[in-house]
Amino acid sequence: MTMSAQLDQEVADRCEASKAIHAAWNELTKAWSLPIIHTLGIRDPARFNELKKRIDGISSTSLAERLTELERLGIIQRKVYPAAPPRVEYSLTAKGKDLLNVLQHFADWVNRWSEEEAKQANTTSRGFASKNH
């Protein structure tokens, strides 16, 4: 295989990997997915109405749709207890807990850079104010 063909194959492989990453990102960043994962990460298992109370602004329809989708993706599990009426609880799977760790690193990154940007904005505005007074 020529050097050019090897590079072409490497680029193709990276593009395929990127497609999988982009597809996963698009699924996870649909409305309400991250708040549901975060809420279950704080305390699980949780029942439907518990989640609805703990996630400000979510409708029953949106919560039901996202729970179904996250279950399909293997991020949460739905457990039905035989009772009258049936009791249903939702919790993170091992995959969901692993994702929660990734999201914590992302949150740390957001917080670090938000603080840095706030410091820079504060320094810039103080410098501007002192020059004008």
Secondary structure by P-SEA (a helix, b strand, c coil): ccaaaaaaaaaaaaaaaaaaaaaaaaaaaccaaaaaaaaaaacccccaaaaaaacccccaaaaaaaaaaaaaaccbbbbbcccccbbbbbbbcaaaaaaaaaaaaaaaaaaaaaaaaaaaaaaaaaaaaaaac
